Amino acid sequence: MRWITRGLLAAALALGVVVPATTPGAGAATELIKNGSFSSGTTNWWSSGNTPITIDAGQLKAVVPSGTANKWDAMLGQKVPAFPVHKDHRYVLSFDARASAAREVRTTVQLNVAPYTANLDKTFTVGTTTKRYAFAFTATQEITNSELTFQLGGVAGYTLWLDNVSLVDNYGNVAGDPVSMTSGFYVDPDNNAKVWADKPANAGHPDRQLIIDNLATKPMARWFGGWSGDIADAVHRFVRDADAADKLPTLVAYNIPGRDACGGHSSGGAQAVAAYKDWIETFAASIGNRPALVILEPDSIGDFQCMKTEQDRTDRVEMLSFALRAFKDLAPNTWTYADGTNKGWAVEITVPEVARRLNLIGVASAHGVAVNVSNYYTTADSVAYANELNGRLGASKPFVIDTSRNGNGHNGEWCNPADRKLGVTSRVGGGAEMLLWIKVPGDSDGDCGIGAGIPAGSFDPYLAKSLILGDSTP
């Protein structure tokens, strides 16, 4: 973990000071699992007699027999020492798992004697490739002697591998500073410009090196939605790799039901309120205590008036409020920014109305507000707008500005307008808390403007070159 500012660490070591494992003032999360990495073999772990466990290449290996009738007929877990689970505390259980064949598995956090009352009871499928799983829950019962179980029976025999098992009590978490925990912004090695440049078919493209130098090597956000597949694994891998590089990643959560309701080109999202809550809670849990920035649901408050019913608007407020609380509770070293639209939205629906909507969704639970996401207004215009907006919130909030495409400002169009230009690359300060490339430069806004025929979110070298040069001449 690289959560200690390098300068502070060096000074402390020079003075002979013992440095704690986490940054002072960061999360006070309590790890409840002993030997979750299996570095001490199978110590603290038990299994039923018909399910032998061993260590295989640093992982726990369990051989599950055939012929069992119930999930609990073949088990492994940890109950020595027993641990407390406190009512109303927020917890995250996470682990890596794979199996020799796809199997349905049950995991519980429960009383370790009859009647085995559970605070978590989750059934899920383990596949043949290693994935990260993350389950968040709020304890509904006070249980002082709890155990963790993996219940493996009731299916044909197979082998299961587990690693990096963690159960964290997030009570008392205090927000850390992800900027000071890292040494700069993360360059996504799989950003769309880099993926395009790495394709053999594009090796001879005349603009390839221009795109590599100006886009593929720059810090920018990665967007997560339904296309991301298993959200726990996708988020975990992204923030894990950023943490290993000692860099700060920016993530965009973009999966709210009825997304882009005002007739844009990015419609979609989760199918229902419950599905979204599960998705966003898993998203937050999968970041865990690692440092990160999250931009929450661009345009989600801007298009309230385009939603079909009052119930749709009520549901959206509920989902956004839930999301902000989830990141606050489960990802203490993440700064989450509620989307605050942009200067253009503010002209259409007024600044007081944008502020009202932000207050309605509980912006107090967010670290700050993001403005100009995927838009073109200059940094100066966006600073002025954000300052005006801040004056109408319940309490002033830090803000970030999307500068990915604002180098030439706004020309009255929003969908792939001509002759726009890259803005300042990601940095701290610049009139805001941070200037960030949130929209991926070169990604189309949709089948429109100079991107006619290019679907929303698709990278195109012509769009990229136009932004690099500030000139859309073919």
Phi and psi in degrees as a GROMACS rama.xvg file:
@    title "Ramachandran Plot"
@    xaxis  label "Phi"
@    yaxis  label "Psi"
@TYPE xy
-117.866  60.1377  ARG-2
-106.831  16.1464  TRP-3
-116.173  123.489  ILE-4
-52.6011  131.797  THR-5
-58.9782  -42.7148  ARG-6
-63.0519  -42.161  GLY-7
-64.9953  -38.7498  LEU-8
-64.0598  -46.3347  LEU-9
-61.0955  -43.0692  ALA-10
-64.5173  -40.9003  ALA-11
-64.708  -43.4771  ALA-12
-63.295  -38.8019  LEU-13
-62.6021  -32.036  ALA-14
-89.3849  -2.84616  LEU-15
77.1224  20.8492  GLY-16
-81.9528  140.335  VAL-17
-79.2191  121.18  VAL-18
-94.9562  130.64  VAL-19
-67.1816  163.116  PRO-20
-74.6854  -17.2545  ALA-21
-126.986  159.029  THR-22
-62.4617  132.153  THR-23
-55.1802  134.788  PRO-24
87.9212  -7.56663  GLY-25
-81.984  -165.27  ALA-26
-56.3428  139.04  GLY-27
-99.2647  29.0265  ALA-28
-59.266  144.089  ALA-29
-109.582  121.56  THR-30
-82.4122  127.303  GLU-31
-100.967  -15.6554  LEU-32
-93.9272  134.708  ILE-33
-97.3429  137.002  LYS-34
57.6216  43.5514  ASN-35
-71.1067  -17.1348  GLY-36
-95.3754  -2.75651  SER-37
61.6798  26.6517  PHE-38
-69.7926  -19.5964  SER-39
-107.765  36.7931  SER-40
68.2469  -136.376  GLY-41
-98.267  13.3335  THR-42
-53.3735  135.234  THR-43
77.7913  -4.22333  ASN-44
-109.178  145.554  TRP-45
-131.48  163.648  TRP-46
-148.816  159.866  SER-47
-67.8795  156.193  SER-48
-59.8351  -24.8205  GLY-49
-89.0442  3.90666  ASN-50
-131.405  79.9537  THR-51
-65.9468  142.878  PRO-52
-120.777  140.528  ILE-53
-141.925  175.327  THR-54
-102.271  129.125  ILE-55
-129.881  108.36  ASP-56
53.2204  41.6766  ALA-57
83.0112  1.81563  GLY-58
-113.335  157.116  GLN-59
-80.7167  126.763  LEU-60
-113.113  127.231  LYS-61
-122.684  128.409  ALA-62
-99.3814  112.152  VAL-63
-97.7734  126.749  VAL-64
-77.7241  160.895  PRO-65
-83.8957  165.891  SER-66
89.0316  1.91612  GLY-67
-83.3263  146.945  THR-68
-89.6789  -33.4651  ALA-69
-123.64  159.161  ASN-70
-56.345  -42.7558  LYS-71
-77.9446  -0.570342  TRP-72
-76.17  -12.8324  ASP-73
-139  117.017  ALA-74
-140.951  157.413  MET-75
-146.422  164.982  LEU-76
168.777  -162.185  GLY-77
-138.817  120.387  GLN-78
-135.824  -0.750427  LYS-79
-125.87  113.297  VAL-80
-78.5634  149.442  PRO-81
-64.8651  155.029  ALA-82
-132.489  153.616  PHE-83
-84.3937  144.777  PRO-84
-123.944  124.033  VAL-85
-102.615  136.186  HIS-86
-56.6111  135.528  LYS-87
75.5528  -2.74558  ASP-88
-76.7488  152.518  HIS-89
-100.919  131.349  ARG-90
-126.201  155.392  TYR-91
-132.209  120.97  VAL-92
-99.5894  127.341  LEU-93
-141.672  152.614  SER-94
-170.556  162.957  PHE-95
-101.785  141.392  ASP-96
-152.162  150.725  ALA-97
-152.744  166.548  ARG-98
-141.669  161.95  ALA-99
-70.7263  -20.5448  SER-100
-151.736  151.576  ALA-101
-59.9578  128.247  ALA-102
-142.436  150.425  ARG-103
-87.4038  128.559  GLU-104
-125.361  150.646  VAL-105
-117.82  136.837  ARG-106
-125.338  142.819  THR-107
-135.904  152.554  THR-108
-118.137  110.255  VAL-109
-144.69  166.254  GLN-110
-57.2724  136.389  LEU-111
-87.9898  10.4894  ASN-112
-137.321  165.794  VAL-113
-55.1233  138.17  ALA-114
-92.9756  19.9491  PRO-115
56.859  42.5873  TYR-116
-59.717  133.183  THR-117
-111.294  139.58  ALA-118
-93.1222  -25.3828  ASN-119
-131.593  131.683  LEU-120
-144.115  101.528  ASP-121
-129.584  129.752  LYS-122
-107.013  134.227  THR-123
-149.688  169.956  PHE-124
-109.278  130.417  THR-125
-101.096  130.69  VAL-126
-100.748  -170.138  GLY-127
-89.3143  -4.18891  THR-128
-113.573  145.938  THR-129
-64.7045  130.216  THR-130
-134.721  157.029  LYS-131
-91.8166  134.371  ARG-132
-117.039  141.927  TYR-133
-143.72  123.19  ALA-134
-125.396  118.733  PHE-135
-97.3302  145.226  ALA-136
-154.935  154.459  PHE-137
-105.259  123.382  THR-138
-66.0731  131.565  ALA-139
-100.831  -7.22136  THR-140
-138.742  146.314  GLN-141
-85.702  115.998  GLU-142
-132.845  111.252  ILE-143
-78.7385  -27.6292  THR-144
-117.432  81.8969  ASN-145
-96.9972  161.249  SER-146
-137.29  157.467  GLU-147
-103.983  130.972  LEU-148
-126.915  148.541  THR-149
-117.466  115.228  PHE-150
-103.159  116.923  GLN-151
-114.929  -5.4626  LEU-152
-85.5438  -168.648  GLY-153
77.8644  10.2618  GLY-154
-139.847  173.352  VAL-155
-62.0015  151.911  ALA-156
-60.3663  150.955  GLY-157
-165.619  176.509  TYR-158
-117.079  137.052  THR-159
-118.667  139.272  LEU-160
-118.302  134.824  TRP-161
-125.654  149.88  LEU-162
-157.285  159.912  ASP-163
50.9379  51.6512  ASN-164
-82.4174  130.799  VAL-165
-141.841  137.177  SER-166
-130.357  112.055  LEU-167
-112.169  131.184  VAL-168
-92.2897  113.81  ASP-169
-88.4783  6.18857  ASN-170
-62.296  134.09  TYR-171
85.9012  5.02401  GLY-172
-57.5435  135.414  ASN-173
-116.767  132.426  VAL-174
-58.6171  129.379  ALA-175
-91.6157  175.443  GLY-176
-106.445  99.7537  ASP-177
-65.7046  -23.8961  PRO-178
-68.1721  -46.2885  VAL-179
-73.9105  -15.4427  SER-180
-81.583  -11.4243  MET-181
-129.731  170.604  THR-182
-108.379  20.1088  SER-183
143.593  179.605  GLY-184
-83.8704  147.11  PHE-185
-81.532  131.549  TYR-186
-92.5109  110.928  VAL-187
-63.6442  114.777  ASP-188
-69.768  -10.8976  PRO-189
-116.741  28.6986  ASP-190
-64.5187  157.673  ASN-191
-61.4777  -34.214  ASN-192
-66.55  -40.9906  ALA-193
-67.3546  -42.6358  LYS-194
-60.5191  -43.1212  VAL-195
-62.5687  -46.0816  TRP-196
-65.9498  -28.1041  ALA-197
-83.4682  -10.3345  ASP-198
-70.0832  129.908  LYS-199
-53.6319  -33.9822  PRO-200
-64.8589  -20.6945  ALA-201
-102.049  8.16972  ASN-202
-58.2869  -34.6252  ALA-203
-99.9227  10.3722  GLY-204
-65.3859  134.365  HIS-205
-63.2457  -21.7926  PRO-206
-103.586  8.20666  ASP-207
-59.8224  -51.2933  ARG-208
-66.4424  -36.2268  GLN-209
-58.6937  -42.5602  LEU-210
-71.8635  -38.2108  ILE-211
-62.1038  -48.899  ILE-212
-67.1336  -35.4109  ASP-213
-102.875  -17.9675  ASN-214
-126.988  -55.5225  LEU-215
-61.9669  -24.1753  ALA-216
-101.187  11.1146  THR-217
-105.396  148.549  LYS-218
-67.8009  133.957  PRO-219
-155.194  168.155  MET-220
-77.982  156.419  ALA-221
-110.363  134.003  ARG-222
-94.9461  137.173  TRP-223
-120.53  133.964  PHE-224
-158.57  -156.222  GLY-225
-60.0428  -28.5435  GLY-226
-69.6476  -12.3176  TRP-227
-78.2423  -7.41336  SER-228
72.2277  -140.664  GLY-229
-63.8979  110.58  ASP-230
-69.447  -33.0318  ILE-231
-62.2115  -46.6342  ALA-232
-69.5288  -41.2101  ASP-233
-64.0731  -47.1853  ALA-234
-67.9454  -44.6742  VAL-235
-55.8832  -47.68  HIS-236
-64.3245  -39.6139  ARG-237
-65.8325  -49.2451  PHE-238
-74.4808  -30.8362  VAL-239
-61.3237  -46.2249  ARG-240
-67.5814  -37.6391  ASP-241
-64.3897  -42.4448  ALA-242
-63.8606  -39.551  ASP-243
-62.8227  -30.1179  ALA-244
-88.7638  0.194403  ALA-245
60.8418  37.1147  ASP-246
-122.281  160.412  LYS-247
-99.1473  114.786  LEU-248
-86.9807  150.858  PRO-249
-114.837  126.747  THR-250
-120.854  143.525  LEU-251
-115.634  121.665  VAL-252
-89.2656  119.171  ALA-253
-142.143  72.8412  TYR-254
-147.996  17.8856  ASN-255
-70.5789  140.085  ILE-256
-56.8437  140.754  PRO-257
72.5614  24.4574  GLY-258
-54.3008  144.378  ARG-259
56.8497  50.553  ASP-260
-69.0134  -15.8902  ALA-261
-89.0258  28.8046  CYS-262
83.3121  22.005  GLY-263
-75.9143  -167.311  GLY-264
-104.959  10.1367  HIS-265
-123.537  37.3272  SER-266
-66.7496  160.864  SER-267
136.571  -148.156  GLY-268
110.194  178.406  GLY-269
-59.9297  159.373  ALA-270
-83.081  -20.7361  GLN-271
-158.169  167.172  ALA-272
-59.0302  -48.0728  VAL-273
-62.1282  -40.7795  ALA-274
-64.6136  -39.5423  ALA-275
-66.7074  -43.4245  TYR-276
-59.8164  -42.7387  LYS-277
-64.0873  -41.6408  ASP-278
-64.2825  -48.2395  TRP-279
-72.4638  -34.0818  ILE-280
-66.497  -39.9653  GLU-281
-65.5428  -39.1968  THR-282
-54.7864  -52.7229  PHE-283
-64.3087  -44.4072  ALA-284
-62.1204  -31.4759  ALA-285
-76.457  -21.4945  SER-286
-73.6968  -42.7647  ILE-287
61.8226  -135.629  GLY-288
-91.0255  4.91918  ASN-289
-73.2328  152.497  ARG-290
-74.2849  139.054  PRO-291
-164.094  162.49  ALA-292
-115.959  137.213  LEU-293
-127.973  128.11  VAL-294
-100.498  120.725  ILE-295
-96.1171  113.558  LEU-296
49.1218  72.0267  GLU-297
-51.1994  139.655  PRO-298
71.6707  2.23092  ASP-299
-68.3821  -26.9966  SER-300
-100.339  -17.8658  ILE-301
-69.3561  -29.9916  GLY-302
-104.825  25.0218  ASP-303
-50.8289  -45.6033  PHE-304
-69.5005  -13.2228  GLN-305
-94.1533  -2.70005  CYS-306
-76.7299  150.848  MET-307
-72.1554  -37.8395  LYS-308
-135.567  163.998  THR-309
-64.8423  -33.8638  GLU-310
-63.5977  -37.6068  GLN-311
-60.0717  -42.4785  ASP-312
-67.7871  -40.7025  ARG-313
-61.5512  -43.4203  THR-314
-62.8695  -40.0153  ASP-315
-65.5583  -42.5047  ARG-316
-57.9957  -44.9902  VAL-317
-61.3142  -43.7076  GLU-318
-67.59  -42.3286  MET-319
-67.6688  -39.3613  LEU-320
-61.9918  -44.022  SER-321
-60.5542  -43.5487  PHE-322
-62.8585  -45.3832  ALA-323
-62.3632  -39.8788  LEU-324
-68.7275  -36.4953  ARG-325
-62.4197  -45.4273  ALA-326
-65.8127  -38.1944  PHE-327
-64.7106  -40.9638  LYS-328
-78.7241  -37.8727  ASP-329
-107.071  -14.0793  LEU-330
-132.343  72.8174  ALA-331
-66.3322  -21.7494  PRO-332
-102.31  23.1086  ASN-333
-109.394  133.546  THR-334
-96.0944  118.291  TRP-335
-105.065  133.758  THR-336
-116.822  118.27  TYR-337
-71.0209  141.997  ALA-338
-71.6497  128.41  ASP-339
-110.756  23.15  GLY-340
59.9755  -144.131  THR-341
-152.316  177.731  ASN-342
-58.3232  -35.9738  LYS-343
-67.2132  -44.802  GLY-344
-59.1228  -40.673  TRP-345
-62.9603  -34.4697  ALA-346
-66.564  -39.5348  VAL-347
-74.1466  -43.6402  GLU-348
-113.48  1.94891  ILE-349
75.8464  147.112  THR-350
-62.9357  -44.5325  VAL-351
-57.1254  -35.1845  PRO-352
-71.5157  -39.2004  GLU-353
-60.2276  -44.4717  VAL-354
-62.9165  -40.6998  ALA-355
-59.7943  -43.2264  ARG-356
-67.8751  -39.191  ARG-357
-63.1717  -43.2679  LEU-358
-64.3443  -34.3681  ASN-359
-64.643  -38.066  LEU-360
-84.3156  -0.625299  ILE-361
84.2123  47.1393  GLY-362
-58.8512  -18.0635  VAL-363
-59.3779  -25.9173  ALA-364
-79.5485  -13.4419  SER-365
-86.0174  154.403  ALA-366
-69.5459  -39.1506  HIS-367
-162.79  -162.34  GLY-368
-128.884  140.686  VAL-369
-106.895  134.361  ALA-370
-126.158  155.327  VAL-371
69.2086  22.3654  ASN-372
-63.8236  126.13  VAL-373
64.2037  19.2851  SER-374
-121.695  -170.911  ASN-375
-125.673  2.50522  TYR-376
-65.6085  142.854  TYR-377
-60.8803  162.26  THR-378
-61.9781  -41.5603  THR-379
-61.6701  -44.3492  ALA-380
-62.0315  -40.5245  ASP-381
-71.0625  -36.4871  SER-382
-62.661  -45.2636  VAL-383
-61.9597  -42.3443  ALA-384
-64.602  -46.7386  TYR-385
-62.6305  -39.3843  ALA-386
-64.7502  -39.9557  ASN-387
-64.9336  -41.5651  GLU-388
-63.7982  -43.2527  LEU-389
-58.7524  -33.9325  ASN-390
-67.3902  -11.5421  GLY-391
-112.929  -0.332005  ARG-392
-82.3867  163.376  LEU-393
-59.3152  -36.2206  GLY-394
-147.369  142.544  ALA-395
-60.3065  142.779  SER-396
-126.37  145.158  LYS-397
-60.9144  156.434  PRO-398
-139.288  154.416  PHE-399
-119.894  153.889  VAL-400
-121.893  133.545  ILE-401
-79.1471  112.506  ASP-402
-108.051  13.5529  THR-403
-62.2183  -27.8  SER-404
-139.808  26.3366  ARG-405
-106.174  17.2289  ASN-406
-63.8105  -29.8291  GLY-407
-109.06  8.36328  ASN-408
75.5362  -170.518  GLY-409
-99.9195  137.912  HIS-410
-112.42  16.7566  ASN-411
96.2725  -7.54101  GLY-412
-114.886  153.69  GLU-413
-118.086  -18.2228  TRP-414
-107.471  98.9593  CYS-415
49.3805  54.1329  ASN-416
-69.2115  155.125  PRO-417
-76.2109  153.998  ALA-418
60.0159  33.6662  ASP-419
-88.9396  172.356  ARG-420
-146.288  151.926  LYS-421
-55.6897  145.121  LEU-422
-101.89  -170.808  GLY-423
-58.5229  134.423  VAL-424
-68.0461  164.527  THR-425
-52.3391  131.903  SER-426
-159.444  159.139  ARG-427
-84.4233  138.213  VAL-428
85.9838  -149.4  GLY-429
82.858  25.5  GLY-430
100.121  -14.3037  GLY-431
-129.941  177.919  ALA-432
-60.7808  -42.5797  GLU-433
-151.263  150.29  MET-434
-104.811  128.699  LEU-435
-133.161  147.742  LEU-436
-87.1396  97.4727  TRP-437
-91.959  -54.1387  ILE-438
-68.7063  139.175  LYS-439
-79.41  112.659  VAL-440
-60.7412  134.762  PRO-441
98.5917  -14.8157  GLY-442
-81.7926  135.145  ASP-443
-71.4706  147.301  SER-444
-80.0791  -14.7741  ASP-445
145.882  -175.356  GLY-446
-77.3605  79.7112  ASP-447
-167.001  165.727  CYS-448
53.6318  -140.056  GLY-449
-77.4035  0.291017  ILE-450
-104.832  24.5189  GLY-451
-53.0837  129.914  ALA-452
87.6846  -3.54579  GLY-453
-107.412  115.007  ILE-454
-61.8729  153.633  PRO-455
-56.4693  134.895  ALA-456
85.8288  -4.93467  GLY-457
-88.9057  134.384  SER-458
-79.1607  139.046  PHE-459
-138.921  130.129  ASP-460
-64.642  -30.1576  PRO-461
-66.4989  -45.2259  TYR-462
-61.919  -39.6747  LEU-463
-63.8496  -48.4491  ALA-464
-61.9949  -38.34  LYS-465
-60.1881  -39.6987  SER-466
-72.7768  -36.2052  LEU-467
-65.5619  -42.5084  ILE-468
-91.44  -16.6108  LEU-469
69.8705  27.5263  GLY-470
-148.867  120.596  ASP-471
-93.7606  9.61572  SER-472
-60.805  125.086  THR-473
